Amino acid sequence: MISEGADILDIGGQSTRPGSEQVSEDTELSRIIESIEAIHQNFRKLLFPVDTYYSTVAKMQYMPGASIVKRY
């Protein structure tokens, strides 16, 4: 997507679709933290929002470089 011109990648560690089961903070973090760090290291100008229900996850996402955090 980046090579085709994407400026924003939306990162999420769980589904928010109706009827989906919510996962724990730890599970969500384990699903997204490495991806966020890798994207930030390799594509510094790319914006990427992180969607989360958890304030702890939202706060941690600023450390590796998330540009936008949406907390539900």
N, CA, C and O atoms as a GROMACS GRO file, in nm:
protein
  288
    1MET      N    1   0.082  -0.119   0.000
    1MET     CA    2   0.000   0.000   0.000
    1MET      C    3   0.087   0.126   0.000
    1MET      O    4   0.054   0.224  -0.066
    2ILE      N    5   0.196   0.122   0.073
    2ILE     CA    6   0.285   0.237   0.080
    2ILE      C    7   0.346   0.264  -0.057
    2ILE      O    8   0.353   0.379  -0.100
    3SER      N    9   0.391   0.160  -0.124
    3SER     CA   10   0.453   0.178  -0.255
    3SER      C   11   0.354   0.229  -0.360
    3SER      O   12   0.393   0.282  -0.463
    4GLU      N   13   0.225   0.212  -0.332
    4GLU     CA   14   0.122   0.261  -0.423
    4GLU      C   15   0.069   0.398  -0.384
    4GLU      O   16  -0.026   0.448  -0.444
    5GLY      N   17   0.132   0.460  -0.283
    5GLY     CA   18   0.097   0.598  -0.250
    5GLY      C   19   0.017   0.621  -0.124
    5GLY      O   20  -0.028   0.733  -0.100
    6ALA      N   21  -0.003   0.519  -0.043
    6ALA     CA   22  -0.080   0.538   0.081
    6ALA      C   23  -0.006   0.636   0.173
    6ALA      O   24   0.115   0.625   0.191
    7ASP      N   25  -0.078   0.730   0.229
    7ASP     CA   26  -0.022   0.826   0.324
    7ASP      C   27  -0.056   0.791   0.468
    7ASP      O   28   0.010   0.835   0.562
    8ILE      N   29  -0.161   0.710   0.485
    8ILE     CA   30  -0.208   0.672   0.618
    8ILE      C   31  -0.238   0.522   0.618
    8ILE      O   32  -0.304   0.471   0.528
    9LEU      N   33  -0.188   0.451   0.720
    9LEU     CA   34  -0.224   0.311   0.744
    9LEU      C   35  -0.294   0.304   0.878
    9LEU      O   36  -0.243   0.356   0.977
   10ASP      N   37  -0.408   0.242   0.882
   10ASP     CA   38  -0.487   0.228   1.005
   10ASP      C   39  -0.447   0.098   1.074
   10ASP      O   40  -0.459  -0.010   1.016
   11ILE      N   41  -0.399   0.109   1.198
   11ILE     CA   42  -0.351  -0.007   1.273
   11ILE      C   43  -0.450  -0.039   1.384
   11ILE      O   44  -0.493   0.050   1.457
   12GLY      N   45  -0.486  -0.166   1.398
   12GLY     CA   46  -0.575  -0.207   1.505
   12GLY      C   47  -0.544  -0.348   1.550
   12GLY      O   48  -0.506  -0.432   1.469
   13GLY      N   49  -0.561  -0.374   1.678
   13GLY     CA   50  -0.532  -0.506   1.733
   13GLY      C   51  -0.654  -0.590   1.762
   13GLY      O   52  -0.643  -0.702   1.812
   14GLN      N   53  -0.772  -0.537   1.729
   14GLN     CA   54  -0.894  -0.615   1.748
   14GLN      C   55  -1.003  -0.559   1.658
   14GLN      O   56  -0.999  -0.443   1.616
   15SER      N   57  -1.098  -0.642   1.630
   15SER     CA   58  -1.209  -0.602   1.545
   15SER      C   59  -1.309  -0.519   1.625
   15SER      O   60  -1.334  -0.547   1.742
   16THR      N   61  -1.366  -0.418   1.560
   16THR     CA   62  -1.471  -0.339   1.623
   16THR      C   63  -1.605  -0.360   1.552
   16THR      O   64  -1.701  -0.286   1.574
   17ARG      N   65  -1.609  -0.462   1.467
   17ARG     CA   66  -1.734  -0.489   1.396
   17ARG      C   67  -1.840  -0.536   1.495
   17ARG      O   68  -1.806  -0.594   1.598
   18PRO      N   69  -1.967  -0.512   1.466
   18PRO     CA   70  -2.074  -0.558   1.555
   18PRO      C   71  -2.067  -0.710   1.578
   18PRO      O   72  -2.051  -0.788   1.484
   19GLY      N   73  -2.078  -0.750   1.703
   19GLY     CA   74  -2.077  -0.891   1.738
   19GLY      C   75  -1.939  -0.950   1.763
   19GLY      O   76  -1.928  -1.066   1.802
   20SER      N   77  -1.834  -0.873   1.740
   20SER     CA   78  -1.700  -0.928   1.762
   20SER      C   79  -1.668  -0.928   1.911
   20SER      O   80  -1.723  -0.849   1.988
   21GLU      N   81  -1.579  -1.020   1.952
   21GLU     CA   82  -1.541  -1.030   2.092
   21GLU      C   83  -1.423  -0.938   2.121
   21GLU      O   84  -1.328  -0.931   2.043
   22GLN      N   85  -1.431  -0.867   2.232
   22GLN     CA   86  -1.324  -0.777   2.272
   22GLN      C   87  -1.207  -0.857   2.328
   22GLN      O   88  -1.228  -0.954   2.402
   23VAL      N   89  -1.084  -0.818   2.295
   23VAL     CA   90  -0.965  -0.885   2.347
   23VAL      C   91  -0.906  -0.801   2.460
   23VAL      O   92  -0.940  -0.684   2.475
   24SER      N   93  -0.818  -0.860   2.538
   24SER     CA   94  -0.756  -0.791   2.652
   24SER      C   95  -0.654  -0.689   2.604
   24SER      O   96  -0.610  -0.691   2.489
   25GLU      N   97  -0.616  -0.599   2.696
   25GLU     CA   98  -0.512  -0.500   2.665
   25GLU      C   99  -0.383  -0.569   2.621
   25GLU      O  100  -0.322  -0.530   2.522
   26ASP      N  101  -0.342  -0.671   2.696
   26ASP     CA  102  -0.217  -0.741   2.664
   26ASP      C  103  -0.221  -0.804   2.525
   26ASP      O  104  -0.123  -0.797   2.451
   27THR      N  105  -0.333  -0.864   2.491
   27THR     CA  106  -0.346  -0.926   2.358
   27THR      C  107  -0.339  -0.820   2.250
   27THR      O  108  -0.271  -0.838   2.149
   28GLU      N  109  -0.411  -0.710   2.271
   28GLU     CA  110  -0.409  -0.603   2.171
   28GLU      C  111  -0.268  -0.548   2.152
   28GLU      O  112  -0.223  -0.530   2.039
   29LEU      N  113  -0.199  -0.522   2.262
   29LEU     CA  114  -0.061  -0.472   2.252
   29LEU      C  115   0.030  -0.570   2.179
   29LEU      O  116   0.110  -0.530   2.095
   30SER      N  117   0.017  -0.698   2.212
   30SER     CA  118   0.104  -0.797   2.148
   30SER      C  119   0.078  -0.805   1.997
   30SER      O  120   0.168  -0.841   1.921
   31ARG      N  121  -0.041  -0.772   1.955
   31ARG     CA  122  -0.076  -0.776   1.813
   31ARG      C  123  -0.024  -0.656   1.735
   31ARG      O  124  -0.002  -0.666   1.614
   32ILE      N  125  -0.006  -0.542   1.801
   32ILE     CA  126   0.025  -0.422   1.724
   32ILE      C  127   0.161  -0.357   1.750
   32ILE      O  128   0.212  -0.288   1.662
   33ILE      N  129   0.220  -0.377   1.866
   33ILE     CA  130   0.339  -0.299   1.903
   33ILE      C  131   0.456  -0.318   1.807
   33ILE      O  132   0.520  -0.220   1.768
   34GLU      N  133   0.486  -0.440   1.768
   34GLU     CA  134   0.599  -0.463   1.677
   34GLU      C  135   0.574  -0.403   1.540
   34GLU      O  136   0.665  -0.350   1.477
   35SER      N  137   0.451  -0.411   1.494
   35SER     CA  138   0.416  -0.352   1.364
   35SER      C  139   0.434  -0.201   1.366
   35SER      O  140   0.489  -0.143   1.272
   36ILE      N  141   0.387  -0.140   1.470
   36ILE     CA  142   0.398   0.005   1.482
   36ILE      C  143   0.545   0.048   1.486
   36ILE      O  144   0.583   0.144   1.419
   37GLU      N  145   0.626  -0.022   1.564
   37GLU     CA  146   0.768   0.011   1.572
   37GLU      C  147   0.836  -0.004   1.436
   37GLU      O  148   0.915   0.082   1.396
   38ALA      N  149   0.805  -0.111   1.364
   38ALA     CA  150   0.867  -0.134   1.233
   38ALA      C  151   0.824  -0.028   1.131
   38ALA      O  152   0.906   0.021   1.055
   39ILE      N  153   0.697   0.006   1.130
   39ILE     CA  154   0.649   0.109   1.038
   39ILE      C  155   0.716   0.242   1.069
   39ILE      O  156   0.762   0.312   0.979
   40HIS      N  157   0.722   0.276   1.196
   40HIS     CA  158   0.783   0.403   1.236
   40HIS      C  159   0.931   0.409   1.198
   40HIS      O  160   0.979   0.514   1.154
   41GLN      N  161   1.003   0.302   1.215
   41GLN     CA  162   1.146   0.300   1.182
   41GLN      C  163   1.170   0.311   1.032
   41GLN      O  164   1.267   0.375   0.990
   42ASN      N  165   1.085   0.252   0.951
   42ASN     CA  166   1.108   0.246   0.808
   42ASN      C  167   1.036   0.352   0.726
   42ASN      O  168   1.076   0.381   0.613
   43PHE      N  169   0.932   0.410   0.781
   43PHE     CA  170   0.852   0.508   0.707
   43PHE      C  171   0.816   0.624   0.799
   43PHE      O  172   0.701   0.639   0.839
   44ARG      N  173   0.913   0.704   0.833
   44ARG     CA  174   0.896   0.810   0.934
   44ARG      C  175   0.789   0.912   0.899
   44ARG      O  176   0.728   0.969   0.990
   45LYS      N  177   0.765   0.937   0.772
   45LYS     CA  178   0.667   1.039   0.733
   45LYS      C  179   0.524   0.984   0.723
   45LYS      O  180   0.429   1.061   0.707
   46LEU      N  181   0.510   0.854   0.733
   46LEU     CA  182   0.378   0.792   0.721
   46LEU      C  183   0.296   0.815   0.847
   46LEU      O  184   0.347   0.801   0.959
   47LEU      N  185   0.170   0.852   0.830
   47LEU     CA  186   0.080   0.866   0.944
   47LEU      C  187   0.009   0.734   0.967
   47LEU      O  188  -0.031   0.667   0.871
   48PHE      N  189  -0.005   0.695   1.092
   48PHE     CA  190  -0.082   0.575   1.119
   48PHE      C  191  -0.157   0.588   1.250
   48PHE      O  192  -0.098   0.599   1.357
   49PRO      N  193  -0.291   0.586   1.239
   49PRO     CA  194  -0.374   0.590   1.359
   49PRO      C  195  -0.382   0.452   1.423
   49PRO      O  196  -0.373   0.349   1.355
   50VAL      N  197  -0.401   0.451   1.552
   50VAL     CA  198  -0.422   0.328   1.627
   50VAL      C  199  -0.560   0.337   1.691
   50VAL      O  200  -0.591   0.432   1.763
   51ASP      N  201  -0.643   0.238   1.665
   51ASP     CA  202  -0.777   0.230   1.726
   51ASP      C  203  -0.770   0.142   1.848
   51ASP      O  204  -0.712   0.033   1.843
   52THR      N  205  -0.827   0.186   1.960
   52THR     CA  206  -0.826   0.105   2.080
   52THR      C  207  -0.938   0.145   2.175
   52THR      O  208  -0.986   0.259   2.171
   53TYR      N  209  -0.979   0.053   2.259
   53TYR     CA  210  -1.072   0.079   2.367
   53TYR      C  211  -0.997   0.118   2.495
   53TYR      O  212  -1.055   0.179   2.585
   54TYR      N  213  -0.870   0.083   2.504
   54TYR     CA  214  -0.795   0.090   2.628
   54TYR      C  215  -0.706   0.213   2.636
   54TYR      O  216  -0.628   0.239   2.544
   55SER      N  217  -0.716   0.288   2.745
   55SER     CA  218  -0.631   0.407   2.761
   55SER      C  219  -0.484   0.369   2.773
   55SER      O  220  -0.398   0.443   2.726
   56THR      N  221  -0.455   0.256   2.835
   56THR     CA  222  -0.316   0.211   2.847
   56THR      C  223  -0.255   0.187   2.710
   56THR      O  224  -0.141   0.227   2.685
   57VAL      N  225  -0.328   0.124   2.622
   57VAL     CA  226  -0.280   0.098   2.485
   57VAL      C  227  -0.263   0.231   2.413
   57VAL      O  228  -0.164   0.250   2.342
   58ALA      N  229  -0.357   0.322   2.428
   58ALA     CA  230  -0.349   0.452   2.362
   58ALA      C  231  -0.223   0.527   2.405
   58ALA      O  232  -0.154   0.584   2.321
   59LYS      N  233  -0.194   0.527   2.532
   59LYS     CA  234  -0.075   0.597   2.582
   59LYS      C  235   0.053   0.533   2.531
   59LYS      O  236   0.147   0.603   2.494
   60MET      N  237   0.058   0.401   2.527
   60MET     CA  238   0.179   0.331   2.484
   60MET      C  239   0.208   0.352   2.336
   60MET      O  240   0.323   0.344   2.294
   61GLN      N  241   0.105   0.377   2.257
   61GLN     CA  242   0.125   0.390   2.113
   61GLN      C  243   0.204   0.514   2.076
   61GLN      O  244   0.265   0.518   1.969
   62TYR      N  245   0.204   0.616   2.162
   62TYR     CA  246   0.282   0.735   2.131
   62TYR      C  247   0.432   0.708   2.138
   62TYR      O  248   0.510   0.774   2.069
   63MET      N  249   0.472   0.612   2.219
   63MET     CA  250   0.615   0.583   2.233
   63MET      C  251   0.679   0.536   2.103
   63MET      O  252   0.782   0.591   2.064
   64PRO      N  253   0.625   0.437   2.034
   64PRO     CA  254   0.691   0.394   1.910
   64PRO      C  255   0.658   0.479   1.789
   64PRO      O  256   0.711   0.452   1.681
   65GLY      N  257   0.574   0.581   1.802
   65GLY     CA  258   0.556   0.672   1.690
   65GLY      C  259   0.419   0.679   1.626
   65GLY      O  260   0.407   0.733   1.516
   66ALA      N  261   0.318   0.627   1.688
   66ALA     CA  262   0.185   0.639   1.628
   66ALA      C  263   0.150   0.786   1.615
   66ALA      O  264   0.178   0.866   1.705
   67SER      N  265   0.090   0.823   1.505
   67SER     CA  266   0.060   0.962   1.476
   67SER      C  267  -0.075   1.006   1.531
   67SER      O  268  -0.091   1.121   1.572
   68ILE      N  269  -0.170   0.916   1.533
   68ILE     CA  270  -0.306   0.947   1.574
   68ILE      C  271  -0.355   0.831   1.659
   68ILE      O  272  -0.336   0.715   1.621
   69VAL      N  273  -0.416   0.858   1.771
   69VAL     CA  274  -0.474   0.750   1.852
   69VAL      C  275  -0.621   0.779   1.868
   69VAL      O  276  -0.660   0.887   1.914
   70LYS      N  277  -0.704   0.683   1.830
   70LYS     CA  278  -0.849   0.695   1.846
   70LYS      C  279  -0.891   0.599   1.956
   70LYS      O  280  -0.874   0.478   1.943
   71ARG      N  281  -0.946   0.650   2.062
   71ARG     CA  282  -0.990   0.564   2.172
   71ARG      C  283  -1.142   0.560   2.170
   71ARG      O  284  -1.208   0.665   2.170
   72TYR      N  285  -1.199   0.439   2.169
   72TYR     CA  286  -1.344   0.423   2.166
   72TYR      C  287  -1.398   0.402   2.304
   72TYR      O  288  -1.519   0.386   2.320
   0.00000   0.00000   0.00000
